[in-house]
């Protein structure tokens, strides 16, 4: 089944909104993804569900603006909900994580900077229960990056 010009335009708009709201790179294992402002009708939702894995599509919850905060607070403490959704966390796209003391104590850095770089990072399970953090993505959009940055025991 081919998509009409209108369906392609709606998907493009949806994709742009997801990217602007930091929803285009979701970690694996996420239980639900709350998409706000991106889906305004059933056709767009239909297109979205056609483009993603059915297991992932089943995890997407579409909320009315008035339901966003009350839904998020069921899963997240208020101080960790972004302020734009009514919480107390001054989140900005591109922010690096602020690792808590417990995680920092158990990390063994494999890079001199001893910090998580900007861009995507994936965690891989290794032998002996060790988890390895790998910086992925690309550098300057041309050079692929696949660098181990830390291990967690």
C-alpha beads as a LAMMPS data file, in Angstrom:
LAMMPS data file: protein, C-alpha beads

153 atoms
152 bonds

1 atom types
1 bond types

-500.0 500.0 xlo xhi
-500.0 500.0 ylo yhi
-500.0 500.0 zlo zhi

Masses

1 110.0

Atoms # bond

1 1 1 0.000 0.000 0.000
2 1 1 1.495 3.343 -1.073
3 1 1 1.029 6.506 0.924
4 1 1 -0.709 9.527 -0.518
5 1 1 1.046 12.900 -0.682
6 1 1 -1.053 14.075 2.279
7 1 1 -0.114 11.010 4.355
8 1 1 3.579 11.550 3.603
9 1 1 3.314 15.229 4.610
10 1 1 1.598 14.264 7.875
11 1 1 4.240 11.665 8.669
12 1 1 6.986 14.192 7.894
13 1 1 5.362 16.671 10.296
14 1 1 5.013 13.976 12.953
15 1 1 8.658 12.969 12.543
16 1 1 9.798 16.617 12.815
17 1 1 7.762 17.128 16.006
18 1 1 9.147 13.948 17.559
19 1 1 12.676 15.115 16.796
20 1 1 12.012 18.600 18.223
21 1 1 10.636 17.089 21.439
22 1 1 13.505 14.615 21.815
23 1 1 11.342 11.585 21.051
24 1 1 13.108 10.259 17.969
25 1 1 15.770 8.269 19.846
26 1 1 14.101 6.183 22.515
27 1 1 16.027 3.625 24.579
28 1 1 15.139 -0.024 24.092
29 1 1 13.019 -1.455 26.901
30 1 1 10.989 1.704 27.381
31 1 1 7.525 0.752 28.615
32 1 1 5.588 3.644 27.146
33 1 1 6.298 6.705 25.107
34 1 1 4.052 9.693 25.631
35 1 1 3.834 11.775 22.474
36 1 1 2.371 15.225 22.911
37 1 1 1.566 17.770 20.197
38 1 1 2.628 15.362 17.457
39 1 1 -0.543 13.489 16.667
40 1 1 -3.627 15.507 15.905
41 1 1 -5.853 12.944 14.242
42 1 1 -6.400 9.266 13.553
43 1 1 -4.773 9.347 10.099
44 1 1 -1.446 10.532 11.504
45 1 1 -1.596 7.873 14.220
46 1 1 -2.380 5.246 11.568
47 1 1 0.651 6.337 9.514
48 1 1 2.884 6.305 12.599
49 1 1 1.826 2.778 13.546
50 1 1 2.538 1.591 9.976
51 1 1 6.130 2.875 10.146
52 1 1 7.210 1.360 13.470
53 1 1 7.448 -2.141 14.860
54 1 1 4.046 -3.343 16.207
55 1 1 5.509 -3.974 19.672
56 1 1 6.811 -0.391 19.762
57 1 1 3.557 1.029 18.357
58 1 1 1.592 -0.709 21.124
59 1 1 3.669 1.185 23.723
60 1 1 2.821 4.649 22.404
61 1 1 0.210 6.469 24.461
62 1 1 -1.449 9.517 22.922
63 1 1 -2.529 12.063 25.521
64 1 1 -4.591 15.214 25.583
65 1 1 -2.633 18.247 26.767
66 1 1 -4.651 18.249 30.003
67 1 1 -3.632 14.625 30.781
68 1 1 0.127 14.865 30.217
69 1 1 1.246 15.831 33.743
70 1 1 -1.131 13.505 35.591
71 1 1 0.003 10.595 33.417
72 1 1 3.701 11.340 33.797
73 1 1 3.486 11.763 37.580
74 1 1 2.267 8.165 37.863
75 1 1 5.687 7.028 36.637
76 1 1 8.077 9.909 37.357
77 1 1 8.736 12.075 40.444
78 1 1 7.686 15.713 39.929
79 1 1 11.285 17.001 40.174
80 1 1 12.209 14.770 37.205
81 1 1 9.315 15.795 34.916
82 1 1 10.327 18.544 32.441
83 1 1 8.933 21.972 33.290
84 1 1 7.175 22.206 29.918
85 1 1 4.963 19.333 31.125
86 1 1 4.338 20.885 34.562
87 1 1 7.223 19.320 36.487
88 1 1 10.290 20.751 38.150
89 1 1 13.103 19.636 35.796
90 1 1 14.548 22.392 33.565
91 1 1 15.279 20.060 30.642
92 1 1 16.795 21.266 27.379
93 1 1 17.364 19.099 24.298
94 1 1 20.994 18.062 24.098
95 1 1 21.616 18.125 27.863
96 1 1 24.150 15.597 29.076
97 1 1 23.054 13.305 31.905
98 1 1 23.938 14.190 35.478
99 1 1 25.005 10.807 36.854
100 1 1 24.292 10.218 40.521
101 1 1 27.042 9.442 43.022
102 1 1 26.208 5.701 43.196
103 1 1 26.615 5.203 39.459
104 1 1 29.789 7.312 39.332
105 1 1 31.342 5.126 42.077
106 1 1 30.802 1.971 40.025
107 1 1 31.786 3.277 36.580
108 1 1 35.199 2.495 35.201
109 1 1 35.922 5.045 32.482
110 1 1 37.821 3.975 29.383
111 1 1 38.193 7.536 28.058
112 1 1 40.365 10.300 29.518
113 1 1 37.462 12.760 29.847
114 1 1 35.562 10.553 32.317
115 1 1 32.217 11.881 31.161
116 1 1 29.444 10.834 28.815
117 1 1 29.897 12.564 25.450
118 1 1 27.080 14.266 23.587
119 1 1 25.126 12.081 21.194
120 1 1 23.638 8.626 21.526
121 1 1 25.061 6.120 23.996
122 1 1 23.988 2.495 24.195
123 1 1 24.577 0.045 27.009
124 1 1 25.629 -3.493 26.119
125 1 1 25.638 -6.520 28.402
126 1 1 29.098 -8.136 28.538
127 1 1 30.496 -11.248 30.195
128 1 1 30.467 -11.511 33.981
129 1 1 27.516 -9.170 34.463
130 1 1 29.474 -6.170 33.219
131 1 1 27.623 -3.480 31.244
132 1 1 29.536 -1.419 28.701
133 1 1 28.596 2.110 27.590
134 1 1 29.307 2.691 23.906
135 1 1 29.125 6.112 22.232
136 1 1 27.402 5.553 18.890
137 1 1 26.097 7.691 16.066
138 1 1 28.538 9.691 13.986
139 1 1 31.026 12.511 14.244
140 1 1 30.332 15.404 11.875
141 1 1 27.676 13.219 10.173
142 1 1 30.407 11.505 8.153
143 1 1 32.502 9.420 10.510
144 1 1 30.649 6.588 12.301
145 1 1 31.329 6.401 16.032
146 1 1 31.392 3.156 18.025
147 1 1 33.608 3.888 21.049
148 1 1 33.537 2.200 24.444
149 1 1 33.472 4.973 27.048
150 1 1 32.850 3.166 30.352
151 1 1 32.015 -0.085 32.060
152 1 1 29.630 -0.635 34.948
153 1 1 30.123 -3.601 37.280

Bonds

1 1 1 2
2 1 2 3
3 1 3 4
4 1 4 5
5 1 5 6
6 1 6 7
7 1 7 8
8 1 8 9
9 1 9 10
10 1 10 11
11 1 11 12
12 1 12 13
13 1 13 14
14 1 14 15
15 1 15 16
16 1 16 17
17 1 17 18
18 1 18 19
19 1 19 20
20 1 20 21
21 1 21 22
22 1 22 23
23 1 23 24
24 1 24 25
25 1 25 26
26 1 26 27
27 1 27 28
28 1 28 29
29 1 29 30
30 1 30 31
31 1 31 32
32 1 32 33
33 1 33 34
34 1 34 35
35 1 35 36
36 1 36 37
37 1 37 38
38 1 38 39
39 1 39 40
40 1 40 41
41 1 41 42
42 1 42 43
43 1 43 44
44 1 44 45
45 1 45 46
46 1 46 47
47 1 47 48
48 1 48 49
49 1 49 50
50 1 50 51
51 1 51 52
52 1 52 53
53 1 53 54
54 1 54 55
55 1 55 56
56 1 56 57
57 1 57 58
58 1 58 59
59 1 59 60
60 1 60 61
61 1 61 62
62 1 62 63
63 1 63 64
64 1 64 65
65 1 65 66
66 1 66 67
67 1 67 68
68 1 68 69
69 1 69 70
70 1 70 71
71 1 71 72
72 1 72 73
73 1 73 74
74 1 74 75
75 1 75 76
76 1 76 77
77 1 77 78
78 1 78 79
79 1 79 80
80 1 80 81
81 1 81 82
82 1 82 83
83 1 83 84
84 1 84 85
85 1 85 86
86 1 86 87
87 1 87 88
88 1 88 89
89 1 89 90
90 1 90 91
91 1 91 92
92 1 92 93
93 1 93 94
94 1 94 95
95 1 95 96
96 1 96 97
97 1 97 98
98 1 98 99
99 1 99 100
100 1 100 101
101 1 101 102
102 1 102 103
103 1 103 104
104 1 104 105
105 1 105 106
106 1 106 107
107 1 107 108
108 1 108 109
109 1 109 110
110 1 110 111
111 1 111 112
112 1 112 113
113 1 113 114
114 1 114 115
115 1 115 116
116 1 116 117
117 1 117 118
118 1 118 119
119 1 119 120
120 1 120 121
121 1 121 122
122 1 122 123
123 1 123 124
124 1 124 125
125 1 125 126
126 1 126 127
127 1 127 128
128 1 128 129
129 1 129 130
130 1 130 131
131 1 131 132
132 1 132 133
133 1 133 134
134 1 134 135
135 1 135 136
136 1 136 137
137 1 137 138
138 1 138 139
139 1 139 140
140 1 140 141
141 1 141 142
142 1 142 143
143 1 143 144
144 1 144 145
145 1 145 146
146 1 146 147
147 1 147 148
148 1 148 149
149 1 149 150
150 1 150 151
151 1 151 152
152 1 152 153
